Amino acid sequence: MSAHEHGIHIAILADVIWRKLAERRNWYSVQLKRGYKTDEGRRDTDNLGYDDLLPAAKLLDMAHTWVMHQLAADAKGRQQADKVTAK
């Protein structure tokens, strides 16, 4: 099984969507991150402030839409592969 990632960003917030490829079906998971700077460099946290809540909701909505489209494409690809192997 291998994994691929896709990112969606709004300002300092980001969704990281992981697609884990498996033989029978693909799995998707989403991680929401908020970036910030320190004296040591850039860091990420999963803690959100009040002003982050609406952008985070929008990011999660966008992630949901992206995963939904990927699941549909995965199903279509499986159907086409099944047709080829059935011949």
Beta strands, then each sheet from edge to edge (+ up, - down):
strand 1: 2-10
strand 2: 13-21
strand 3: 27-38
strand 4: 41-45
sheet 1: 1+ 2- 3+ 4-
end
